[in-house]
Amino acid sequence: MDAILQNLMGILALGGPVVAILIVTSIATLSLILYKLWQYRAAGVGRHIELSRAIQAWDRQDRAKALAHLDKSRSYLAPVIAMSLSGTGTALSDRVDADAEARFAELERGLNVLDMVAQLAPLLGLFGTVLGMIEAFQTLQGAGNAIDPALLAGGIWVALLTTAAGLAVAMPTSLVLTWFEARMTRERIFANQALRTVFAPGHAAVEHTRTLPEVTAAHVA
């Protein structure tokens, strides 16, 4: 533990306040990511087996089985689906869509912070590099005729340390953010399909039944 702290203090001494800001940012970002993972797990994001079965039963117009599967579901969308099963009409459909969108907004809260970190961390690292290069060249200028190439090289690699730190924070944050956004896109697709099925049960089967004789007649002809 002491060795880790010593290495950390050494990095802070080399990188200066920019690296310190990036380290604090990385800790806060990691905490937010862990919280979002817990939130998604607690809400049952992506776990809609019972909910899918309920929708399928409702589509077959088997109300009793649909309600039985719905009672077993622990998905955050279960109350939304239950509301949609309570009636029909445009007003109810709009209310259900608004409720579903509110739940999506709650799950997406904090993703804008991850997006900001992914965009600003490299720029902050580059800013630290520019400051470090200015300091390195000032040191070189102050050396006068006694120019030591090692002095310049040491100043450059220390300056580039902040860019590396910024990229180290930004790249995993961007990767995790993309994964979160992909999950929410799939959730919206699932919810939209489920709600449209609830408000038009058996529609696909009816359309298939209507078009089947036409297709058969076309093949016979």
Backbone as a chain_set.jsonl record, in Angstrom:
{"seq": "MDAILQNLMGILALGGPVVAILIVTSIATLSLILYKLWQYRAAGVGRHIELSRAIQAWDRQDRAKALAHLDKSRSYLAPVIAMSLSGTGTALSDRVDADAEARFAELERGLNVLDMVAQLAPLLGLFGTVLGMIEAFQTLQGAGNAIDPALLAGGIWVALLTTAAGLAVAMPTSLVLTWFEARMTRERIFANQALRTVFAPGHAAVEHTRTLPEVTAAHVA", "coords": {"N": [[0.828, -1.207, 0.0], [1.943, 1.236, 0.801], [3.867, 1.493, -1.158], [2.299, 1.866, -3.422], [1.08, 4.303, -2.825], [3.343, 5.915, -2.774], [4.177, 5.75, -5.444], [1.959, 6.946, -6.633], [2.106, 9.543, -5.572], [4.488, 10.275, -6.747], [3.775, 10.346, -9.446], [1.913, 12.4, -9.359], [3.59, 14.489, -8.638], [5.163, 14.692, -10.912], [3.293, 15.101, -13.021], [1.747, 17.203, -12.159], [-0.925, 19.566, -11.359], [-2.819, 18.959, -13.352], [-2.733, 16.168, -13.798], [-3.524, 15.414, -11.258], [-6.179, 16.332, -11.256], [-7.207, 14.667, -13.252], [-6.925, 12.167, -12.051], [-8.677, 12.369, -9.869], [-11.008, 12.719, -11.351], [-11.143, 10.26, -12.668], [-11.621, 8.527, -10.525], [-14.135, 9.432, -9.638], [-15.587, 8.922, -11.965], [-15.398, 6.134, -12.167], [-16.829, 5.441, -9.878], [-19.381, 6.349, -10.613], [-19.888, 4.666, -12.792], [-19.976, 2.14, -11.553], [-22.202, 2.541, -9.942], [-24.205, 2.867, -11.911], [-24.157, 0.325, -13.062], [-25.067, -1.202, -10.899], [-27.608, -0.039, -10.656], [-28.813, -0.734, -13.123], [-28.844, -3.482, -12.863], [-30.488, -3.802, -10.604], [-32.859, -2.768, -11.608], [-33.484, -4.611, -13.478], [-32.707, -4.484, -16.143], [-32.672, -5.588, -19.433], [-33.475, -8.086, -18.672], [-36.066, -9.682, -19.392], [-37.647, -11.977, -19.521], [-39.992, -13.175, -18.37], [-41.693, -11.057, -18.849], [-41.689, -10.954, -21.636], [-42.925, -13.378, -22.158], [-45.41, -12.823, -21.096], [-46.298, -10.847, -22.879], [-46.378, -12.321, -25.24], [-48.384, -14.18, -24.572], [-50.525, -12.439, -24.243], [-50.724, -11.52, -26.848], [-51.67, -13.764, -28.033], [-54.123, -13.6, -27.048], [-54.609, -14.668, -24.576], [-55.494, -13.901, -21.719], [-55.399, -14.595, -18.973], [-53.039, -16.141, -18.658], [-51.21, -14.261, -19.499], [-51.369, -12.298, -17.483], [-50.497, -13.846, -15.356], [-47.799, -14.373, -15.984], [-46.913, -11.758, -15.975], [-47.104, -11.044, -13.305], [-44.975, -12.45, -12.27], [-42.79, -11.155, -13.243], [-39.913, -9.137, -12.686], [-39.079, -6.898, -13.861], [-38.352, -3.457, -14.551], [-40.1, -2.447, -16.358], [-42.454, -3.748, -15.986], [-44.61, -2.505, -14.44], [-45.38, -0.593, -16.334], [-46.271, -2.115, -18.507], [-48.358, -3.407, -17.207], [-50.064, -1.227, -16.768], [-50.719, -0.666, -19.415], [-52.232, -2.864, -20.049], [-54.608, -2.37, -18.848], [-56.587, -1.113, -20.237], [-57.832, 0.52, -23.22], [-57.28, 2.809, -25.983], [-56.332, 6.088, -27.214], [-55.524, 8.018, -25.357], [-54.7, 6.506, -23.117], [-52.61, 5.111, -24.305], [-50.808, 7.191, -24.886], [-50.248, 8.025, -22.288], [-49.001, 5.747, -21.23], [-46.739, 5.563, -22.884], [-45.436, 7.923, -22.125], [-44.865, 7.346, -19.446], [-43.145, 5.169, -19.718], [-41.028, 6.436, -21.041], [-40.181, 8.167, -19.039], [-39.105, 6.359, -17.223], [-36.99, 5.383, -18.749], [-35.485, 7.723, -18.93], [-34.682, 8.001, -16.284], [-32.953, 5.821, -16.041], [-31.019, 6.605, -17.815], [-29.877, 8.744, -16.66], [-26.997, 10.447, -15.776], [-25.422, 9.429, -17.787], [-24.761, 11.464, -19.49], [-22.775, 12.699, -18.079], [-20.7, 10.826, -18.223], [-20.269, 10.992, -20.947], [-19.305, 13.599, -21.14], [-16.904, 13.381, -19.694], [-15.529, 11.57, -21.326], [-15.089, 13.158, -23.554], [-13.765, 15.468, -22.632], [-11.546, 14.674, -21.098], [-9.275, 13.854, -22.768], [-8.692, 16.38, -23.893], [-8.076, 17.857, -21.624], [-5.785, 16.489, -20.834], [-4.142, 17.083, -23.032], [-3.953, 19.821, -22.678], [-2.436, 19.907, -20.335], [-0.093, 18.83, -21.375], [0.725, 20.837, -23.165], [1.25, 22.914, -21.335], [3.332, 21.685, -19.956], [5.262, 21.456, -22.005], [5.764, 24.145, -22.504], [6.97, 24.845, -20.079], [9.207, 23.172, -20.218], [10.645, 24.22, -22.405], [11.13, 26.744, -21.443], [12.869, 26.147, -19.367], [14.953, 25.129, -20.898], [15.686, 27.413, -22.29], [16.605, 28.976, -20.203], [18.927, 27.649, -19.606], [20.815, 28.547, -21.288], [23.883, 28.614, -23.037], [24.723, 26.183, -22.15], [23.387, 23.745, -23.08], [21.598, 20.876, -22.48], [20.727, 17.93, -23.967], [19.413, 15.858, -22.652], [18.031, 17.154, -20.695], [16.033, 18.483, -22.117], [14.711, 16.287, -23.263], [13.803, 14.973, -20.958], [11.991, 16.866, -19.981], [10.088, 16.813, -22.024], [9.002, 14.169, -22.005], [7.848, 14.13, -19.512], [5.923, 16.079, -19.875], [4.303, 14.84, -21.802], [3.14, 12.938, -20.267], [0.73, 13.782, -19.159], [-1.017, 13.789, -21.341], [-1.128, 11.052, -21.873], [-2.345, 10.236, -19.493], [-4.831, 11.512, -19.734], [-5.914, 10.18, -21.99], [-6.0, 7.614, -20.951], [-8.048, 7.829, -19.126], [-10.181, 8.624, -20.748], [-10.626, 6.671, -22.812], [-11.547, 4.048, -21.722], [-13.851, 5.07, -20.489], [-15.366, 6.026, -22.657], [-15.828, 3.594, -23.943], [-17.405, 2.175, -22.062], [-19.585, 3.918, -21.919], [-20.631, 3.684, -24.524], [-21.53, 1.061, -24.38], [-23.525, 1.249, -22.394], [-25.327, 2.986, -23.718], [-26.036, 1.401, -25.899], [-27.398, -0.644, -24.576], [-29.636, 0.77, -23.622], [-30.804, 1.519, -26.009], [-31.651, -0.961, -26.993], [-33.499, -1.5, -24.97], [-35.479, 0.43, -25.423], [-36.391, -0.36, -27.95], [-37.449, -2.872, -27.346], [-39.48, -2.153, -25.493], [-41.134, -0.523, -27.077], [-42.008, -2.317, -29.048], [-43.323, -4.163, -27.41], [-45.404, -2.629, -26.241], [-46.847, -1.815, -28.495], [-47.745, -4.283, -29.316], [-49.401, -4.969, -27.184], [-51.461, -3.077, -27.43], [-52.495, -3.828, -29.853], [-53.387, -6.658, -30.019], [-52.977, -9.94, -31.412], [-52.97, -9.019, -33.965], [-50.992, -9.493, -35.895], [-51.371, -12.204, -36.396], [-53.922, -12.181, -37.481], [-53.522, -10.697, -39.826], [-51.765, -12.406, -41.129], [-53.436, -14.591, -41.543], [-55.279, -13.484, -43.283], [-53.792, -12.894, -45.564], [-52.76, -15.314, -46.329], [-54.549, -17.041, -47.963], [-54.497, -15.52, -50.32], [-51.814, -15.663, -51.08], [-51.597, -18.42, -51.512], [-53.412, -18.781, -53.599], [-52.117, -17.338, -55.555], [-49.85, -18.916, -55.997], [-51.044, -21.195, -57.001], [-52.196, -20.257, -59.345]], "CA": [[0.0, 0.0, 0.0], [2.842, 2.382, 0.86], [4.521, 1.62, -2.464], [1.311, 2.439, -4.345], [0.941, 5.717, -2.489], [4.552, 6.602, -3.202], [4.122, 5.876, -6.904], [0.937, 7.926, -6.941], [2.639, 10.868, -5.258], [5.488, 10.576, -7.761], [3.063, 10.728, -10.671], [1.335, 13.731, -9.122], [4.681, 15.468, -8.651], [5.598, 14.863, -12.296], [2.227, 15.605, -13.884], [1.207, 18.447, -11.657], [-2.362, 19.631, -11.037], [-3.651, 18.338, -14.398], [-2.816, 14.738, -13.486], [-4.33, 15.296, -10.043], [-7.584, 16.476, -11.668], [-7.577, 13.464, -14.002], [-7.054, 11.056, -11.101], [-9.952, 12.576, -9.161], [-12.066, 12.476, -12.336], [-11.233, 8.821, -12.912], [-12.254, 7.897, -9.354], [-15.56, 9.788, -9.694], [-16.177, 8.215, -13.111], [-15.528, 4.723, -11.794], [-17.94, 5.34, -8.927], [-20.623, 6.496, -11.368], [-20.085, 3.451, -13.594], [-20.399, 1.073, -10.643], [-23.582, 2.835, -9.55], [-25.089, 2.577, -13.04], [-24.244, -1.138, -13.186], [-25.975, -1.65, -9.839], [-28.948, 0.436, -10.987], [-29.326, -1.552, -14.222], [-29.12, -4.823, -12.341], [-31.647, -3.721, -9.718], [-34.057, -2.51, -12.414], [-33.751, -5.746, -14.363], [-32.495, -4.098, -17.538], [-32.285, -6.721, -20.271], [-34.03, -9.353, -18.168], [-37.504, -9.552, -19.65], [-38.156, -13.284, -19.945], [-41.403, -13.288, -17.978], [-42.418, -9.991, -19.526], [-41.865, -11.39, -23.025], [-43.949, -14.424, -22.158], [-46.705, -12.165, -20.876], [-46.676, -10.187, -24.132], [-46.746, -13.369, -26.195], [-49.694, -14.716, -24.175], [-51.527, -11.409, -24.553], [-50.869, -11.493, -28.299], [-52.542, -14.917, -28.347], [-55.385, -13.275, -26.381], [-54.729, -15.499, -23.375], [-55.361, -12.874, -20.693], [-55.039, -15.169, -17.676], [-51.622, -16.502, -18.672], [-50.443, -13.017, -19.604], [-51.313, -11.686, -16.149], [-49.688, -14.707, -14.495], [-46.392, -14.093, -16.286], [-46.627, -10.389, -15.595], [-46.908, -11.031, -11.846], [-43.663, -13.027, -11.972], [-41.726, -10.304, -13.773], [-39.288, -8.149, -11.808], [-38.555, -5.845, -14.726], [-38.842, -2.097, -14.299], [-41.156, -2.177, -17.33], [-43.67, -4.486, -15.632], [-45.74, -1.596, -14.152], [-45.802, 0.071, -17.569], [-47.063, -3.09, -19.251], [-49.594, -3.605, -16.449], [-50.925, -0.093, -17.06], [-51.213, -0.768, -20.786], [-53.226, -3.94, -20.108], [-55.808, -1.988, -18.107], [-57.615, -0.523, -21.091], [-57.463, 0.86, -24.589], [-57.512, 4.204, -26.327], [-55.161, 6.917, -27.489], [-55.092, 8.69, -24.125], [-53.938, 5.547, -22.324], [-51.369, 4.83, -25.027], [-49.904, 8.32, -24.663], [-49.835, 8.005, -20.878], [-48.06, 4.642, -21.055], [-45.497, 5.955, -23.554], [-44.781, 8.933, -21.292], [-44.352, 6.675, -18.254], [-41.98, 4.384, -20.141], [-39.939, 7.373, -21.331], [-39.679, 8.658, -17.755], [-38.252, 5.303, -16.672], [-35.757, 5.387, -19.536], [-34.718, 8.911, -18.543], [-34.062, 7.712, -14.992], [-31.831, 4.913, -16.274], [-30.0, 7.297, -18.599], [-29.318, 9.845, -15.871], [-25.572, 10.262, -15.501], [-24.69, 9.07, -18.999], [-24.204, 12.696, -20.05], [-21.524, 12.957, -17.358], [-19.706, 9.957, -18.836], [-19.965, 11.561, -22.26], [-18.478, 14.785, -20.919], [-15.568, 12.925, -19.308], [-14.894, 10.969, -22.502], [-14.707, 14.211, -24.489], [-12.904, 16.493, -22.043], [-10.318, 14.129, -20.518], [-8.12, 14.017, -23.675], [-8.37, 17.797, -24.033], [-7.397, 18.259, -20.393], [-4.436, 15.936, -20.917], [-3.397, 17.874, -24.009], [-3.665, 21.11, -22.043], [-1.301, 19.676, -19.448], [1.099, 18.651, -22.198], [1.136, 22.161, -23.643], [1.867, 23.607, -20.202], [4.612, 21.041, -19.687], [6.208, 21.823, -23.059], [6.174, 25.538, -22.259], [7.923, 24.829, -18.96], [10.448, 22.529, -20.667], [11.391, 25.15, -23.25], [11.619, 27.827, -20.584], [14.052, 25.614, -18.693], [16.009, 25.039, -21.901], [16.128, 28.777, -22.56], [17.37, 29.444, -19.053], [20.224, 26.977, -19.547], [21.766, 29.312, -22.101], [24.746, 27.831, -23.921], [24.934, 24.846, -21.577], [22.181, 22.992, -23.432], [21.69, 19.432, -22.248], [19.594, 17.247, -24.62], [18.677, 15.046, -21.678], [17.119, 18.058, -19.981], [14.872, 18.689, -22.981], [13.982, 15.018, -23.387], [13.103, 14.73, -19.702], [10.837, 17.757, -19.906], [9.075, 16.399, -23.002], [8.27, 12.97, -21.59], [7.003, 14.499, -18.377], [4.776, 16.795, -20.428], [3.432, 13.88, -22.487], [2.484, 12.107, -19.259], [-0.644, 14.232, -18.959], [-1.803, 13.293, -22.471], [-1.364, 9.626, -21.632], [-3.324, 10.123, -18.408], [-6.138, 11.883, -20.272], [-6.401, 9.091, -22.842], [-6.282, 6.459, -20.095], [-9.362, 8.066, -18.523], [-11.223, 8.797, -21.765], [-10.913, 5.487, -23.636], [-12.502, 3.123, -21.077], [-15.123, 5.753, -20.252], [-16.095, 6.009, -23.925], [-16.253, 2.217, -24.196], [-18.518, 1.869, -21.158], [-20.711, 4.748, -22.33], [-21.218, 3.058, -25.713], [-22.246, -0.143, -23.934], [-24.753, 1.711, -21.728], [-26.243, 3.522, -24.722], [-26.559, 0.266, -26.677], [-28.396, -1.315, -23.741], [-30.851, 1.575, -23.586], [-31.435, 1.428, -27.329], [-32.381, -2.239, -27.019], [-34.65, -1.396, -24.071], [-36.518, 1.21, -26.097], [-36.962, -1.194, -29.015], [-38.279, -3.899, -26.7], [-40.673, -1.532, -24.915], [-42.009, -0.063, -28.149], [-42.645, -3.491, -29.641], [-44.236, -4.755, -26.428], [-46.588, -1.785, -26.085], [-47.647, -1.878, -29.719], [-48.403, -5.598, -29.305], [-50.48, -4.922, -26.187], [-52.588, -2.293, -27.933], [-53.035, -4.459, -31.068], [-53.128, -8.096, -29.856], [-53.466, -10.833, -32.446], [-53.042, -8.333, -35.259], [-50.116, -10.165, -36.85], [-51.986, -13.477, -36.768], [-55.051, -11.886, -38.365], [-52.998, -10.301, -41.123], [-51.225, -13.601, -41.753], [-54.56, -15.408, -41.977], [-55.918, -12.835, -44.424], [-52.941, -12.906, -46.74], [-52.399, -16.674, -46.704], [-55.273, -17.512, -49.145], [-54.061, -14.793, -51.493], [-50.543, -16.228, -51.494], [-51.849, -19.762, -52.028], [-54.047, -18.624, -54.895], [-51.093, -16.877, -56.509], [-49.017, -20.068, -56.347], [-51.852, -22.108, -57.831], [-52.303, -19.637, -60.661]], "C": [[0.863, 1.259, 0.0], [3.519, 2.611, -0.482], [3.575, 2.249, -3.476], [1.145, 3.926, -4.1], [2.163, 6.515, -2.932], [4.582, 6.794, -4.713], [3.106, 6.929, -7.326], [1.43, 9.343, -6.682], [3.713, 11.273, -6.268], [4.859, 11.025, -9.067], [2.465, 12.124, -10.53], [2.412, 14.81, -9.182], [5.149, 15.736, -10.077], [4.54, 15.553, -13.147], [1.61, 16.894, -13.418], [-0.292, 18.396, -11.43], [-3.251, 18.973, -12.085], [-3.824, 16.848, -14.131], [-3.647, 14.524, -12.229], [-5.819, 15.394, -10.375], [-8.052, 15.217, -12.393], [-7.749, 12.261, -13.079], [-8.365, 11.172, -10.328], [-11.121, 12.287, -10.091], [-12.25, 10.986, -12.587], [-11.902, 8.096, -11.747], [-13.756, 8.177, -9.357], [-16.26, 9.044, -10.831], [-16.377, 6.743, -12.802], [-16.679, 4.526, -10.819], [-19.282, 5.434, -9.642], [-20.92, 5.243, -12.189], [-20.571, 2.298, -12.716], [-21.843, 1.287, -10.184], [-24.554, 2.502, -10.676], [-25.223, 1.077, -13.251], [-25.185, -1.702, -12.132], [-27.417, -1.259, -10.163], [-29.569, -0.425, -12.089], [-29.676, -2.958, -13.742], [-30.361, -4.819, -11.454], [-32.934, -3.503, -10.506], [-34.41, -3.677, -13.332], [-33.608, -5.394, -15.834], [-31.989, -5.303, -18.333], [-32.832, -8.054, -19.826], [-35.551, -9.293, -18.246], [-38.124, -10.885, -20.084], [-39.638, -13.417, -19.626], [-42.252, -12.229, -18.67], [-42.676, -10.351, -20.989], [-42.927, -12.475, -23.126], [-45.337, -13.837, -21.953], [-47.198, -11.497, -22.16], [-47.115, -11.215, -25.167], [-48.116, -13.962, -25.872], [-50.799, -13.717, -24.488], [-51.775, -11.344, -26.06], [-51.733, -12.659, -28.787], [-53.922, -14.75, -27.714], [-55.68, -14.227, -25.222], [-54.474, -14.583, -22.172], [-54.877, -13.45, -19.36], [-53.551, -15.514, -17.619], [-50.746, -15.255, -18.758], [-50.294, -12.356, -18.234], [-50.464, -12.515, -15.19], [-48.198, -14.472, -14.728], [-46.011, -12.679, -15.856], [-46.376, -10.278, -14.096], [-45.532, -11.565, -11.457], [-42.511, -12.119, -12.386], [-41.227, -9.323, -12.728], [-38.685, -7.0, -12.615], [-39.134, -4.493, -14.354], [-39.954, -1.712, -15.267], [-42.468, -2.885, -16.986], [-44.828, -3.559, -15.26], [-46.26, -0.881, -15.394], [-46.688, -0.864, -18.383], [-48.391, -3.34, -18.545], [-50.572, -2.457, -16.694], [-51.52, -0.201, -18.459], [-52.275, -1.854, -20.929], [-54.567, -3.531, -19.498], [-56.903, -1.392, -18.982], [-57.107, -0.271, -22.487], [-57.673, 2.346, -24.812], [-56.229, 4.986, -26.486], [-54.624, 7.58, -26.23], [-54.246, 7.757, -23.258], [-52.602, 5.237, -22.988], [-50.349, 5.94, -24.822], [-49.384, 8.334, -23.24], [-48.789, 6.913, -20.639], [-46.713, 4.976, -21.698], [-44.721, 6.97, -22.718], [-44.166, 8.308, -20.041], [-43.113, 5.85, -18.585], [-40.787, 5.292, -20.4], [-39.352, 7.94, -20.045], [-38.757, 7.629, -17.103], [-36.942, 5.201, -17.444], [-34.866, 6.564, -19.143], [-34.011, 8.695, -17.205], [-32.84, 6.801, -15.154], [-30.7, 5.595, -17.037], [-29.374, 8.465, -17.848], [-27.867, 9.536, -15.503], [-24.766, 9.89, -16.728], [-24.097, 10.312, -19.665], [-22.895, 13.074, -19.352], [-20.403, 12.097, -17.938], [-19.303, 10.481, -20.213], [-19.055, 12.778, -22.127], [-17.049, 14.394, -20.552], [-14.826, 12.361, -20.514], [-14.406, 12.023, -23.482], [-13.665, 15.166, -23.916], [-11.587, 15.95, -21.492], [-9.127, 14.221, -21.484], [-7.706, 15.478, -23.842], [-7.645, 18.32, -22.794], [-5.968, 17.734, -20.381], [-3.565, 16.706, -21.893], [-3.034, 19.248, -23.45], [-2.474, 20.981, -21.096], [-0.003, 19.489, -20.214], [1.635, 19.984, -22.712], [1.821, 22.948, -22.528], [3.24, 23.023, -19.889], [5.663, 21.385, -20.734], [6.692, 23.257, -22.895], [7.22, 25.596, -21.148], [9.255, 24.235, -19.378], [11.288, 23.482, -21.507], [11.877, 26.359, -22.466], [12.878, 27.389, -19.844], [15.235, 25.548, -19.646], [16.574, 26.431, -22.224], [16.985, 29.308, -21.416], [18.737, 28.806, -18.944], [21.277, 27.694, -20.372], [22.564, 28.423, -23.027], [24.965, 26.408, -23.418], [23.682, 23.996, -21.798], [22.441, 21.503, -23.248], [20.497, 18.756, -22.917], [18.757, 16.408, -23.654], [17.68, 15.894, -20.908], [15.845, 18.286, -20.789], [14.038, 17.426, -23.089], [13.203, 14.71, -22.122], [11.877, 15.604, -19.561], [9.72, 17.331, -20.843], [8.302, 15.184, -22.514], [7.399, 13.23, -20.366], [5.751, 15.224, -18.866], [3.787, 15.842, -21.087], [2.697, 12.971, -21.505], [1.032, 12.508, -19.071], [-1.554, 13.791, -20.111], [-2.131, 11.824, -22.295], [-2.409, 9.426, -20.539], [-4.724, 10.469, -18.901], [-6.728, 10.792, -21.143], [-6.762, 7.86, -22.011], [-7.627, 6.599, -19.395], [-10.456, 8.027, -19.584], [-11.596, 7.503, -22.47], [-11.835, 4.481, -22.948], [-13.848, 3.762, -20.786], [-15.979, 5.749, -21.512], [-16.617, 4.617, -24.241], [-17.46, 1.849, -23.339], [-19.764, 2.666, -21.538], [-21.408, 4.153, -23.557], [-22.027, 1.827, -25.334], [-23.564, 0.241, -23.249], [-25.776, 2.2, -22.75], [-26.839, 2.413, -25.58], [-27.617, -0.491, -25.882], [-29.714, -0.545, -23.749], [-31.562, 1.594, -24.934], [-32.232, 0.142, -27.451], [-33.605, -2.202, -26.114], [-35.8, -0.632, -24.727], [-37.192, 0.393, -27.202], [-37.89, -2.244, -28.422], [-39.574, -3.298, -26.18], [-41.642, -1.088, -26.003], [-42.743, -1.236, -28.794], [-43.664, -4.107, -28.691], [-45.522, -3.94, -26.316], [-47.461, -1.8, -27.335], [-48.377, -3.216, -29.814], [-49.576, -5.609, -28.339], [-51.699, -4.195, -26.736], [-53.164, -2.835, -29.242], [-52.793, -5.958, -31.004], [-53.719, -8.9, -31.001], [-53.484, -10.229, -33.826], [-52.203, -9.049, -36.303], [-50.732, -11.465, -37.328], [-53.147, -13.257, -37.731], [-54.561, -11.527, -39.755], [-52.446, -11.509, -41.874], [-52.353, -14.475, -42.294], [-55.225, -14.815, -43.212], [-55.094, -12.968, -45.695], [-52.615, -14.307, -47.216], [-53.193, -17.193, -47.896], [-54.835, -16.811, -50.419], [-52.75, -15.352, -52.017], [-50.735, -17.6, -52.124], [-52.465, -19.694, -53.414], [-53.048, -18.191, -55.939], [-50.199, -18.012, -56.938], [-49.764, -21.024, -57.248], [-51.956, -21.571, -59.24], [-50.97, -19.729, -61.418]], "O": [[0.567, 2.226, -0.702], [3.726, 3.75, -0.903], [3.992, 3.068, -4.295], [1.078, 4.718, -5.04], [2.04, 7.645, -3.405], [4.96, 7.856, -5.207], [3.348, 7.705, -8.25], [1.193, 10.242, -7.489], [3.845, 12.448, -6.608], [5.337, 11.957, -9.714], [2.505, 12.926, -11.463], [2.186, 15.901, -9.705], [5.493, 16.868, -10.419], [4.846, 16.476, -13.902], [1.004, 17.613, -14.213], [-0.872, 17.316, -11.322], [-4.328, 18.478, -11.752], [-4.933, 16.322, -14.226], [-4.399, 13.553, -12.144], [-6.628, 14.635, -9.842], [-9.17, 14.752, -12.171], [-8.626, 11.427, -13.306], [-9.077, 10.183, -10.156], [-12.112, 11.684, -9.678], [-13.377, 10.505, -12.706], [-12.665, 7.154, -11.96], [-14.56, 7.277, -9.112], [-17.393, 8.59, -10.676], [-17.413, 6.17, -13.14], [-17.423, 3.551, -10.923], [-20.213, 4.694, -9.325], [-22.069, 4.808, -12.272], [-21.48, 1.564, -13.102], [-22.61, 0.333, -10.055], [-25.61, 1.92, -10.431], [-26.308, 0.603, -13.588], [-26.003, -2.574, -12.425], [-28.338, -2.053, -9.969], [-30.736, -0.803, -11.99], [-30.674, -3.543, -14.162], [-31.192, -5.724, -11.538], [-33.99, -4.001, -10.115], [-35.503, -3.723, -13.895], [-34.313, -5.948, -16.678], [-31.01, -5.948, -17.957], [-32.673, -9.055, -20.526], [-36.226, -8.905, -17.292], [-39.025, -10.908, -20.922], [-40.443, -13.732, -20.502], [-43.4, -12.485, -19.032], [-43.755, -10.084, -21.518], [-43.728, -12.491, -24.06], [-46.313, -14.288, -22.552], [-48.382, -11.575, -22.487], [-48.097, -11.013, -25.882], [-48.916, -14.217, -26.773], [-51.878, -14.096, -24.943], [-52.907, -11.137, -26.497], [-52.425, -12.563, -29.8], [-54.779, -15.627, -27.821], [-56.832, -14.546, -24.931], [-53.351, -14.51, -21.673], [-54.034, -12.848, -18.695], [-52.881, -15.209, -16.632], [-49.67, -15.201, -18.162], [-49.206, -11.907, -17.875], [-49.792, -11.967, -14.317], [-47.425, -14.382, -13.774], [-44.884, -12.45, -15.416], [-45.526, -9.499, -13.665], [-44.984, -11.174, -10.427], [-41.382, -12.298, -11.929], [-42.013, -8.746, -11.977], [-37.877, -6.226, -12.101], [-40.272, -4.399, -13.896], [-40.678, -0.747, -15.02], [-43.487, -2.641, -17.633], [-45.946, -3.793, -15.719], [-47.453, -0.597, -15.492], [-47.733, -0.454, -18.889], [-49.429, -3.471, -19.194], [-51.775, -2.685, -16.815], [-52.687, 0.132, -18.669], [-53.121, -1.783, -21.82], [-55.551, -4.261, -19.617], [-58.025, -1.189, -18.519], [-56.067, -0.795, -22.885], [-58.18, 3.053, -23.941], [-55.179, 4.606, -25.968], [-53.411, 7.693, -26.052], [-53.208, 8.159, -22.73], [-51.581, 5.116, -22.311], [-49.167, 5.672, -24.611], [-48.21, 8.622, -23.007], [-47.809, 7.133, -19.928], [-45.663, 4.7, -21.117], [-43.497, 6.89, -22.614], [-43.074, 8.693, -19.624], [-42.148, 5.835, -17.821], [-39.661, 4.964, -20.025], [-38.145, 8.171, -19.97], [-37.745, 7.99, -16.501], [-35.893, 4.957, -16.849], [-33.648, 6.423, -19.036], [-32.883, 9.149, -17.012], [-31.822, 6.99, -14.487], [-29.542, 5.197, -16.911], [-28.445, 9.101, -18.345], [-27.57, 8.466, -14.973], [-23.542, 10.019, -16.718], [-23.06, 10.233, -20.324], [-22.016, 13.691, -19.955], [-19.285, 12.577, -18.123], [-18.133, 10.418, -20.592], [-18.134, 12.957, -22.925], [-16.093, 14.999, -21.037], [-13.642, 12.635, -20.707], [-13.41, 11.807, -24.172], [-12.779, 15.622, -24.638], [-10.604, 16.689, -21.422], [-8.049, 14.634, -21.057], [-6.517, 15.785, -23.923], [-6.718, 19.122, -22.9], [-5.045, 18.438, -19.97], [-2.39, 16.955, -21.623], [-1.952, 19.771, -23.712], [-1.606, 21.852, -21.063], [1.058, 19.929, -19.772], [2.841, 20.228, -22.698], [2.855, 23.577, -22.753], [4.187, 23.752, -19.596], [6.829, 21.584, -20.396], [7.866, 23.558, -23.113], [8.223, 26.301, -21.258], [10.312, 24.712, -18.963], [12.506, 23.548, -21.341], [12.917, 26.934, -22.787], [13.831, 28.155, -19.71], [16.367, 25.862, -19.276], [17.78, 26.599, -22.406], [17.974, 30.006, -21.642], [19.621, 29.34, -18.274], [22.476, 27.485, -20.188], [22.003, 27.577, -23.724], [25.35, 25.528, -24.188], [23.011, 23.585, -20.851], [23.393, 20.951, -23.8], [19.362, 18.972, -22.494], [17.546, 16.27, -23.824], [16.616, 15.416, -20.515], [14.738, 18.286, -20.251], [12.811, 17.476, -23.018], [12.068, 14.239, -22.192], [10.838, 15.151, -19.081], [8.542, 17.466, -20.511], [7.074, 15.162, -22.597], [6.341, 12.621, -20.206], [4.657, 15.013, -18.342], [2.575, 16.009, -20.952], [1.732, 12.306, -21.882], [0.184, 11.646, -18.843], [-2.719, 13.459, -19.893], [-3.26, 11.394, -22.533], [-3.263, 8.545, -20.647], [-5.695, 9.806, -18.536], [-7.922, 10.505, -21.048], [-7.715, 7.149, -22.328], [-8.279, 5.597, -19.101], [-11.529, 7.468, -19.356], [-12.779, 7.258, -22.706], [-12.836, 4.088, -23.547], [-14.877, 3.088, -20.827], [-17.182, 5.496, -21.445], [-17.727, 4.472, -24.752], [-18.427, 1.274, -23.839], [-20.876, 2.141, -21.484], [-22.637, 4.123, -23.619], [-23.09, 1.579, -25.903], [-24.598, -0.377, -23.501], [-26.957, 1.867, -22.656], [-28.012, 2.474, -25.948], [-28.62, -0.932, -26.445], [-30.784, -1.142, -23.869], [-32.789, 1.676, -24.988], [-33.357, 0.148, -27.951], [-34.634, -2.796, -26.437], [-36.962, -1.017, -24.594], [-38.411, 0.447, -27.37], [-38.984, -2.477, -28.935], [-40.649, -3.858, -26.393], [-42.852, -1.263, -25.858], [-43.944, -1.163, -29.054], [-44.742, -4.524, -29.115], [-46.614, -4.508, -26.298], [-48.688, -1.799, -27.235], [-49.493, -3.282, -30.329], [-50.623, -6.186, -28.631], [-52.833, -4.632, -26.537], [-54.204, -2.362, -29.699], [-52.069, -6.494, -31.843], [-54.804, -8.6, -31.499], [-53.963, -10.858, -34.77], [-52.624, -9.204, -37.449], [-50.641, -11.807, -38.507], [-53.345, -14.028, -38.67], [-55.112, -11.994, -40.752], [-52.624, -11.636, -43.085], [-52.237, -15.036, -43.383], [-55.682, -15.549, -44.089], [-55.647, -13.136, -46.782], [-52.234, -14.493, -48.371], [-52.578, -17.754, -48.803], [-54.801, -17.426, -51.484], [-52.568, -15.505, -53.225], [-50.118, -17.915, -53.142], [-52.088, -20.457, -54.303], [-53.119, -18.628, -57.088], [-49.815, -18.09, -58.105], [-49.179, -21.602, -58.164], [-51.824, -22.313, -60.213], [-50.87, -19.257, -62.551]]}, "num_chains": 1, "name": "protein.A"}
